[in-house]
């Protein structure tokens, strides 16, 4: 199993989502790898957890990457968070996510979980990507 393309996947996802005009219209530049200090916007997207698993390829370099994108919002109700989640789904479904090394064989939505916290609404989008060395 190889974890060598994880950084390339994170960079590509971040760049791809940041360049999406529909998503940017909703959240501006509020796409984070880590939540910044200070005042946060009403709604933002955060790159989340990742888990990689071996794929039985002959060279041992391919892997399945399960990752989470979280939408966090202080807006009333879930509508804004769901609208952002839909924009992310469109962005990842329509155009390929090119890597600087390796390649994405496929990228699929797995599931989502919407939850209400004390002051926020959060939707965790779970995706799976098959990454190959060549």
ABEGO torsion letter per residue (X at the ends): XBAAAAAAAAAAAAAAAAABAAAAAAAEABBBABBBBEBBBABBBBBBBBBBBBBBBAAGABBBBBBBBBBBBABBEAAAAAAAAAAAAAAAAABBBBBABEBBABBBBABBBBBBBAABBBBBBBBBBBBBAX
